[in-house]
Amino acid sequence: METITAFHDKEFRELDIPQKNFIHPGYMVVLAAYINHHRLQERSCILPHDDYLQAVGLHGAVWGREDTRQRRNVGTNYSLVTALKSVEAVDIATSSINSCIRRLSFPGGGPYPEGLTNLMHVVGELHDNVWSHGRSTGFSFAQKFAVPKTQMREHYLEFALADCGLGFLAELKRAGIAGIDTHQEAIEWCIKQGNSSKHSDRIDEWAQQLPGDNIGGNVFGAGVPVREESNNHQGLGLAHLMELVKTYNGQLLLASGDVCLQANGQEVSYEKLKSPWQGVAVSCKFKISDLALEKSDDSADDELADIMRLLGGVDENDQL
C-alpha cells in the first residue's frame, strides 16, 4: 500500500510503479482499487509486468478494456481480476472466483474437502459484504503458485479482495455500534464471531431501499432515510475466515484505516500502517494440501465420551 501511494503523483494524476519481482494477489487488488478510486486513466499509469496485468484482466476490470487474447491458464493458475460494481455483479463474481478456486485446487473435480468448501463459502460472504457495507467498487483475484523449495510439489492458493469504501471504523459508526474508537478496535470487533453491523437496531426497516447499481448518495433526496440492498450473508464473513486460517494453518493480511492485522495460523498481531488504507483490503493464503486435510471436532468426541462414561457405557480406557 505504501509503495503504491509513494509513486502516485497527485498533481499530475500519474502513477509510475517500478518493477517488482512478483505481484501477489493482495497487491493486485489493492492496485486495482486504488486506481479506480482515484479515477486514474490507463495512459497515466506505468505499471510493473504490464503484459501480465493485462493477461489476468486488470485492465478490463479497471478501465473496461476489451481483450480477446487466448488465456490458456485461466482456471489453471489464476482467475481473472473481477470488479464488484453492483449487487448483480457480486453473484457473478462469486460464482466465477469459486469455480476457479475449485479448478485451481483440485482440477480432477470433486468431491471437495471441507476446507475448500468452507473457503468458498467465505469468499461468497466477503464478496457480498464488500459491496453492501463499503458502498464502493471492490476487486477480487485468486491465484495458485508454487511453495518455494518444494520442486513444484506443493502449491499455495491465495485469494484477495480490496475496496476503497467506508472501512470498518466508519461502517461501525454509521451503523451506530458504540464503544469503537480506533481502526484496530474496529477490526477486532469485526472478526469476533456473532458481530455484524447488519444486526444493528439502528437500521431503519421503513427506509427506502437503494437501487442495486447505486454507488453512494441518496437518490431519493435529502431527509429521506435509505437502506442498502439486502444481502444473503449476514456479517462480514471475517470471523469465518479467521477460523479457517487458524484451522488450516493459513496466512491472512487484513488492512483497514491505519492498521493491518497479520495472522499466521494461530498467531495474530497488528501493525501500524504508514499510509492508511481507505476501505478494506484482505489477502488470505493456504497450502492446498492443508485445505485437503480432514479436521475432526475432537471436543465433540470428548464430550460424547464423557456422557457415555457417566452412563456406564464406555470404560475409561476405551476410545470412541
Backbone hydrogen bonds in HBPLUS format (Angstrom, degrees):
<---DONOR---> <-ACCEPTOR-->    atom                        ^
c    i                          cat <-CA-CA->   ^        H-A-AA   ^      H-
h    n   atom  resd res      DA  || num        DHA   H-A  angle D-A-AA Bond
n    s   type  num  typ     dist DA aas  dist angle  dist       angle   num
A0005-THR N   A0001-MET O   3.07 MM   4  6.35 172.9  2.08 157.8 159.0     1
A0006-ALA N   A0002-GLU O   2.91 MM   4  5.99 156.4  1.96 148.0 154.9     2
A0007-PHE N   A0004-ILE O   3.27 MM   3  5.54 136.9  2.47 102.0 112.6     3
A0008-HIS N   A0005-THR O   3.25 MM   3  5.34 164.8  2.28 111.8 112.1     4
A0016-ASP N   A0007-PHE O   3.21 MM   9  5.67 161.4  2.25 156.0 154.8     5
A0009-ASP N   A0014-GLU O   2.76 MM   5  5.13 152.3  1.84 158.2 164.8     6
A0013-ARG N   A0009-ASP O   2.77 MM   4  5.61 108.5  2.28 138.8 158.7     7
A0014-GLU N   A0009-ASP O   3.04 MM   5  5.13 156.5  2.10 137.5 142.9     8
A0015-LEU N   A0044-SER O   2.97 MM  29  6.34 164.5  1.99 154.3 157.5     9
A0046-ILE N   A0015-LEU O   2.75 MM  31  6.16 161.9  1.79 162.7 168.9    10
A0017-ILE N   A0046-ILE O   2.94 MM  29  6.19 157.1  1.99 178.0 173.0    11
A0027-TYR N   A0024-HIS O   3.06 MM   3  5.35 118.9  2.45 105.6 119.6    12
A0028-MET N   A0024-HIS O   3.01 MM   4  6.32 154.6  2.07 151.3 159.5    13
A0029-VAL N   A0025-PRO O   3.05 MM   4  6.34 162.0  2.08 160.1 160.3    14
A0030-VAL N   A0026-GLY O   3.18 MM   4  6.27 158.1  2.23 144.4 150.8    15
A0031-LEU N   A0027-TYR O   2.92 MM   4  6.01 158.7  1.97 148.0 154.0    16
A0032-ALA N   A0028-MET O   3.03 MM   4  6.30 157.1  2.08 144.8 151.1    17
A0033-ALA N   A0029-VAL O   2.91 MM   4  6.06 165.4  1.93 148.1 152.0    18
A0034-TYR N   A0030-VAL O   2.89 MM   4  5.96 157.4  1.94 147.6 154.3    19
A0035-ILE N   A0031-LEU O   3.00 MM   4  6.15 168.1  2.01 152.0 154.8    20
A0036-ASN N   A0032-ALA O   3.01 MM   4  6.12 164.3  2.03 148.8 153.7    21
A0037-HIS N   A0033-ALA O   2.86 MM   4  5.95 159.0  1.91 146.4 152.6    22
A0038-HIS N   A0034-TYR O   3.05 MM   4  6.21 158.0  2.10 150.3 155.3    23
A0040-LEU N   A0035-ILE O   3.16 MM   5  5.41 163.2  2.19 149.1 152.7    24
A0039-ARG N   A0036-ASN O   3.19 MM   3  4.97 154.8  2.26  97.3 104.5    25
A0044-SER N   A0041-GLN O   2.97 MM   3  5.34 149.1  2.07 108.8 118.6    26
A0045-CYS N   A0042-GLU O   3.17 MM   3  5.49 169.1  2.18 116.0 117.8    27
A0052-TYR N   A0049-HIS O   2.98 MM   3  5.37 119.5  2.36 107.1 121.6    28
A0053-LEU N   A0049-HIS O   3.01 MM   4  6.37 157.7  2.06 152.7 159.9    29
A0054-GLN N   A0050-ASP O   2.91 MM   4  6.14 153.6  1.98 150.7 157.0    30
A0055-ALA N   A0051-ASP O   2.96 MM   4  6.18 150.4  2.05 140.6 149.2    31
A0056-VAL N   A0052-TYR O   3.02 MM   4  6.34 149.2  2.12 153.5 160.2    32
A0058-LEU N   A0053-LEU O   2.97 MM   5  5.48 152.4  2.05 167.8 161.1    33
A0057-GLY N   A0054-GLN O   3.12 MM   3  5.12 156.3  2.18 101.4 108.3    34
A0081-VAL N   A0056-VAL O   2.79 MM  25  6.10 161.3  1.82 166.5 173.1    35
A0061-ALA N   A0057-GLY O   2.96 MM   4  6.12 158.4  2.01 151.7 157.5    36
A0062-VAL N   A0058-LEU O   2.92 MM   4  6.04 160.6  1.96 157.0 161.4    37
A0063-TRP N   A0059-HIS O   2.88 MM   4  5.45 149.7  1.97 134.0 143.6    38
A0065-ARG N   A0059-HIS O   3.48 MM   6  5.85 168.4  2.50 118.6 115.8    39
A0064-GLY N   A0060-GLY O   2.91 MM   4  4.25 128.5  2.18 109.6 118.0    40
A0076-THR N   A0073-ASN O   2.94 MM   3  4.94 157.6  1.99 118.2 122.4    41
A0077-ASN N   A0073-ASN O   2.89 MM   4  5.57 169.8  1.90 159.8 157.4    42
A0075-GLY N   A0078-TYR O   2.79 MM   3  5.56 174.2  1.79 159.9 161.1    43
A0144-LYS N   A0077-ASN O   2.81 MM  67  5.08 169.7  1.82 148.6 147.3    44
A0079-SER N   A0142-ALA O   2.89 MM  63  5.35 153.4  1.96 155.2 151.3    45
A0082-THR N   A0140-SER O   2.92 MM  58  5.26 168.5  1.93 155.0 158.8    46
A0140-SER N   A0082-THR O   2.93 MM  58  5.26 152.3  2.01 143.4 152.5    47
A0084-LEU N   A0138-GLY O   2.72 MM  54  4.97 167.1  1.73 151.1 150.6    48
A0089-ALA N   A0086-SER O   3.10 MM   3  5.08 119.2  2.49  93.7 108.7    49
A0090-VAL N   A0086-SER O   3.19 MM   4  6.46 133.1  2.42 142.9 154.8    50
A0087-VAL N   A0212-GLY O   3.44 MM 125  5.29 164.3  2.47 126.3 130.8    51
A0090-VAL N   A0087-VAL O   3.19 MM   3  5.26 136.6  2.38  97.2 109.0    52
A0093-ALA N   A0089-ALA O   2.84 MM   4  5.99 159.5  1.89 149.7 155.8    53
A0094-THR N   A0090-VAL O   2.86 MM   4  6.07 162.9  1.89 154.4 158.8    54
A0095-SER N   A0091-ASP O   3.03 MM   4  6.17 165.3  2.06 146.3 150.2    55
A0096-SER N   A0092-ILE O   2.94 MM   4  6.10 158.8  1.98 147.9 154.2    56
A0097-ILE N   A0093-ALA O   2.83 MM   4  5.98 175.4  1.84 159.7 160.7    57
A0098-ASN N   A0094-THR O   2.93 MM   4  5.93 166.4  1.95 149.5 154.1    58
A0099-SER N   A0095-SER O   2.99 MM   4  5.97 148.0  2.09 138.0 146.9    59
A0100-CYS N   A0096-SER O   3.06 MM   4  6.33 155.4  2.12 145.8 152.3    60
A0101-ILE N   A0097-ILE O   2.82 MM   4  6.13 153.0  1.89 149.1 157.7    61
A0102-ARG N   A0098-ASN O   2.98 MM   4  6.18 156.4  2.03 145.3 150.3    62
A0103-ARG N   A0099-SER O   3.14 MM   4  6.43 161.1  2.18 144.7 149.6    63
A0104-LEU N   A0100-CYS O   2.65 MM   4  5.82 154.6  1.72 154.9 163.2    64
A0105-SER N   A0101-ILE O   3.00 MM   4  5.99 156.1  2.06 143.7 149.1    65
A0106-PHE N   A0102-ARG O   2.85 MM   4  5.75 164.0  1.88 150.5 155.5    66
A0109-GLY N   A0106-PHE O   2.99 MM   3  5.77 170.2  2.00 127.4 130.0    67
A0117-THR N   A0113-PRO O   3.12 MM   4  6.41 164.5  2.14 154.5 159.3    68
A0118-ASN N   A0114-GLU O   2.86 MM   4  6.04 160.6  1.89 155.6 160.1    69
A0119-LEU N   A0115-GLY O   3.05 MM   4  6.24 151.3  2.13 140.8 148.8    70
A0120-MET N   A0116-LEU O   3.00 MM   4  6.28 158.9  2.05 152.9 157.5    71
A0121-HIS N   A0117-THR O   3.11 MM   4  6.39 147.2  2.23 142.1 151.0    72
A0122-VAL N   A0118-ASN O   3.03 MM   4  6.33 156.4  2.09 148.2 154.0    73
A0123-VAL N   A0119-LEU O   2.91 MM   4  6.23 154.6  1.98 151.0 158.3    74
A0124-GLY N   A0120-MET O   3.16 MM   4  6.42 154.3  2.23 142.3 147.6    75
A0125-GLU N   A0121-HIS O   3.09 MM   4  6.47 154.1  2.16 145.6 152.7    76
A0126-LEU N   A0122-VAL O   2.86 MM   4  6.13 164.7  1.89 159.9 163.3    77
A0127-HIS N   A0123-VAL O   2.96 MM   4  6.10 168.0  1.98 152.7 156.0    78
A0128-ASP N   A0124-GLY O   3.03 MM   4  6.08 170.2  2.04 148.5 151.7    79
A0129-ASN N   A0125-GLU O   3.00 MM   4  6.10 158.4  2.05 149.0 154.6    80
A0130-VAL N   A0126-LEU O   2.95 MM   4  5.95 147.7  2.05 150.8 157.3    81
A0132-SER N   A0128-ASP O   3.26 MM   4  6.50 174.0  2.26 144.1 145.9    82
A0133-HIS N   A0129-ASN O   2.86 MM   4  5.50 155.2  1.92 138.0 144.3    83
A0134-GLY N   A0130-VAL O   3.00 MM   4  5.30 141.5  2.16 120.4 132.3    84
A0135-ARG N   A0131-TRP O   3.06 MM   4  5.36 153.5  2.13 135.7 141.0    85
A0139-PHE N   A0162-ALA O   2.92 MM  23  5.57 151.4  2.01 153.6 162.6    86
A0162-ALA N   A0139-PHE O   2.99 MM  23  5.57 151.0  2.08 150.7 160.0    87
A0141-PHE N   A0160-ALA O   3.01 MM  19  5.49 146.8  2.12 152.3 155.7    88
A0160-ALA N   A0141-PHE O   2.93 MM  19  5.49 159.4  1.97 163.0 169.2    89
A0143-GLN N   A0158-GLU O   2.96 MM  15  5.48 153.8  2.03 151.5 160.0    90
A0158-GLU N   A0143-GLN O   2.96 MM  15  5.48 172.3  1.96 163.0 165.4    91
A0145-PHE N   A0156-TYR O   3.14 MM  11  5.43 152.8  2.22 137.6 145.5    92
A0156-TYR N   A0145-PHE O   2.74 MM  11  5.43 168.2  1.76 171.7 167.9    93
A0147-VAL N   A0154-GLU O   2.88 MM   7  5.42 171.3  1.88 132.7 133.4    94
A0153-ARG N   A0150-THR O   2.96 MM   3  5.48 157.3  2.02 115.9 123.2    95
A0288-ILE N   A0155-HIS O   2.98 MM 133  5.99 169.6  1.99 162.0 164.3    96
A0157-LEU N   A0286-PHE O   2.76 MM 129  5.40 156.3  1.82 160.5 168.8    97
A0286-PHE N   A0157-LEU O   2.99 MM 129  5.40 160.3  2.03 146.0 151.4    98
A0159-PHE N   A0284-CYS O   2.93 MM 125  5.51 155.9  1.99 159.6 166.3    99
A0284-CYS N   A0159-PHE O   2.90 MM 125  5.51 168.3  1.91 164.0 166.6   100
A0161-LEU N   A0282-VAL O   2.82 MM 121  5.24 156.2  1.88 150.8 156.3   101
A0282-VAL N   A0161-LEU O   2.74 MM 121  5.24 167.9  1.75 166.9 171.0   102
A0163-ASP N   A0280-VAL O   2.90 MM 117  5.58 150.3  1.99 157.1 166.1   103
A0171-GLU N   A0167-GLY O   3.07 MM   4  6.12 153.2  2.15 147.0 155.3   104
A0172-LEU N   A0168-PHE O   2.92 MM   4  6.12 158.6  1.97 154.6 159.4   105
A0173-LYS N   A0169-LEU O   3.03 MM   4  6.26 156.2  2.09 148.5 155.2   106
A0174-ARG N   A0170-ALA O   2.87 MM   4  6.02 154.4  1.94 144.3 151.7   107
A0175-ALA N   A0171-GLU O   2.99 MM   4  6.19 145.7  2.11 141.3 150.4   108
A0177-ILE N   A0172-LEU O   2.91 MM   5  5.31 163.9  1.93 160.4 157.0   109
A0176-GLY N   A0173-LYS O   3.08 MM   3  5.02 152.9  2.16  98.3 106.7   110
A0186-ALA N   A0182-THR O   3.01 MM   4  6.29 148.1  2.11 142.9 152.2   111
A0187-ILE N   A0183-HIS O   2.99 MM   4  6.29 156.7  2.04 148.4 153.6   112
A0188-GLU N   A0184-GLN O   2.90 MM   4  6.14 167.3  1.92 154.6 158.2   113
A0189-TRP N   A0185-GLU O   2.93 MM   4  6.09 150.1  2.02 142.6 150.5   114
A0190-CYS N   A0186-ALA O   2.99 MM   4  6.20 157.2  2.04 146.9 152.9   115
A0191-ILE N   A0187-ILE O   3.05 MM   4  6.27 141.8  2.20 153.3 162.2   116
A0192-LYS N   A0189-TRP O   3.30 MM   3  5.47 160.1  2.34 105.0 110.7   117
A0195-ASN N   A0192-LYS O   3.18 MM   3  5.87 167.9  2.20 140.9 142.8   118
A0199-HIS N   A0196-SER O   3.10 MM   3  5.57 161.2  2.13 110.5 116.4   119
A0200-SER N   A0197-SER O   3.27 MM   3  5.35 165.0  2.29 107.4 109.4   120
A0203-ILE N   A0200-SER O   3.40 MM   3  5.96 169.6  2.41 114.9 115.7   121
A0207-ALA N   A0204-ASP O   3.20 MM   3  5.41 164.1  2.22 109.0 113.2   122
A0208-GLN N   A0225-PRO O   2.98 MM  17  6.27 152.6  2.05 148.0 139.5   123
A0227-ARG N   A0208-GLN O   2.69 MM  19  5.95 147.8  1.79 152.6 154.2   124
A0210-LEU N   A0227-ARG O   2.93 MM  17  6.14 161.0  1.96 172.2 174.5   125
A0214-ASN N   A0211-PRO O   3.15 MM   3  5.42 165.1  2.17 114.9 116.8   126
A0221-GLY N   A0218-ASN O   3.39 MM   3  5.76 169.1  2.40 110.4 113.6   127
A0224-VAL N   A0221-GLY O   3.37 MM   3  6.06 161.5  2.40 135.6 137.0   128
A0241-LEU N   A0237-GLY O   3.06 MM   4  6.30 148.9  2.16 139.9 149.1   129
A0242-MET N   A0238-LEU O   2.86 MM   4  6.08 161.7  1.89 151.2 155.1   130
A0243-GLU N   A0239-ALA O   3.05 MM   4  6.26 153.2  2.12 142.3 149.5   131
A0244-LEU N   A0240-HIS O   3.00 MM   4  6.29 152.2  2.08 145.0 152.2   132
A0245-VAL N   A0241-LEU O   2.93 MM   4  6.23 161.8  1.96 155.0 159.6   133
A0246-LYS N   A0242-MET O   3.03 MM   4  6.26 159.2  2.08 149.1 154.0   134
A0247-THR N   A0243-GLU O   2.89 MM   4  6.00 154.9  1.95 146.2 153.8   135
A0248-TYR N   A0244-LEU O   2.83 MM   4  5.80 167.2  1.84 157.0 159.6   136
A0250-GLY N   A0245-VAL O   2.83 MM   5  4.23 149.4  1.93 124.4 131.9   137
A0265-GLY N   A0250-GLY O   2.83 MM  15  5.28 152.5  1.90 165.4 169.2   138
A0251-GLN N   A0285-LYS O   2.83 MM  34  5.09 153.2  1.90 148.2 156.3   139
A0285-LYS N   A0251-GLN O   2.79 MM  34  5.09 154.4  1.86 148.8 155.7   140
A0252-LEU N   A0263-ALA O   2.84 MM  11  4.96 158.9  1.88 146.3 149.4   141
A0263-ALA N   A0252-LEU O   2.92 MM  11  4.96 164.0  1.94 143.9 148.0   142
A0253-LEU N   A0283-SER O   2.86 MM  30  5.19 155.0  1.92 152.4 160.2   143
A0283-SER N   A0253-LEU O   2.91 MM  30  5.19 152.1  1.99 154.7 157.8   144
A0254-LEU N   A0261-LEU O   2.97 MM   7  4.97 156.3  2.03 142.8 146.9   145
A0261-LEU N   A0254-LEU O   2.74 MM   7  4.97 163.1  1.77 150.4 146.0   146
A0255-ALA N   A0281-ALA O   2.85 MM  26  5.12 161.9  1.88 153.0 158.0   147
A0281-ALA N   A0255-ALA O   2.94 MM  26  5.12 152.6  2.02 148.8 152.2   148
A0256-SER N   A0259-VAL O   3.12 MM   3  5.91 160.7  2.16 168.6 174.7   149
A0257-GLY N   A0277-TRP O   2.88 MM  20  4.85 144.6  2.00 159.5 150.6   150
A0277-TRP N   A0257-GLY O   2.73 MM  20  4.85 154.0  1.79 141.6 137.5   151
A0273-LEU N   A0258-ASP O   2.82 MM  15  4.95 171.9  1.83 127.9 130.2   152
A0260-CYS N   A0271-GLU O   2.86 MM  11  5.22 151.1  1.94 150.2 159.5   153
A0271-GLU N   A0260-CYS O   2.88 MM  11  5.22 154.8  1.95 142.1 150.5   154
A0262-GLN N   A0269-SER O   2.81 MM   7  5.30 167.8  1.83 155.0 155.2   155
A0269-SER N   A0262-GLN O   2.86 MM   7  5.30 154.8  1.92 150.4 158.9   156
A0264-ASN N   A0267-GLU O   2.82 MM   3  5.20 157.2  1.87 150.0 157.9   157
A0267-GLU N   A0264-ASN O   3.17 MM   3  5.20 155.7  2.23 127.4 121.8   158
A0290-ASP N   A0287-LYS O   2.96 MM   3  5.23 128.5  2.23 102.7 116.4   159
A0291-LEU N   A0287-LYS O   3.17 MM   4  6.60 152.0  2.25 152.0 159.7   160
A0292-ALA N   A0288-ILE O   3.23 MM   4  6.48 132.7  2.47 139.4 151.2   161
A0293-LEU N   A0290-ASP O   3.15 MM   3  5.35 156.7  2.21 105.4 112.4   162
A0300-ALA N   A0297-ASP O   3.19 MM   3  5.57 126.9  2.49 104.5 116.3   163
A0301-ASP N   A0297-ASP O   3.36 MM   4  6.76 155.1  2.42 146.8 153.5   164
A0302-ASP N   A0298-ASP O   2.91 MM   4  6.17 158.0  1.95 153.1 159.1   165
A0303-GLU N   A0299-SER O   2.98 MM   4  6.17 154.9  2.04 144.3 150.8   166
A0304-LEU N   A0300-ALA O   3.05 MM   4  6.27 159.3  2.10 146.9 151.9   167
A0305-ALA N   A0301-ASP O   2.94 MM   4  6.16 156.2  2.00 148.0 154.8   168
A0306-ASP N   A0302-ASP O   2.99 MM   4  6.25 154.2  2.05 147.8 154.0   169
A0307-ILE N   A0303-GLU O   3.10 MM   4  6.41 158.1  2.15 147.8 153.2   170
A0308-MET N   A0304-LEU O   2.96 MM   4  6.22 163.0  1.99 152.6 157.1   171
A0309-ARG N   A0305-ALA O   2.95 MM   4  6.15 151.3  2.03 146.8 154.5   172
A0310-LEU N   A0306-ASP O   3.04 MM   4  6.31 156.3  2.09 147.8 153.7   173
A0311-LEU N   A0307-ILE O   3.06 MM   4  6.34 143.7  2.20 144.3 154.5   174
A0313-GLY N   A0308-MET O   2.82 MM   5  5.16 151.6  1.90 162.1 156.3   175
A0312-GLY N   A0309-ARG O   2.98 MM   3  4.93 150.9  2.07  98.5 107.7   176
A0318-ASP N   A0315-ASP O   2.88 MM   3  5.20 155.6  1.94 112.6 120.7   177
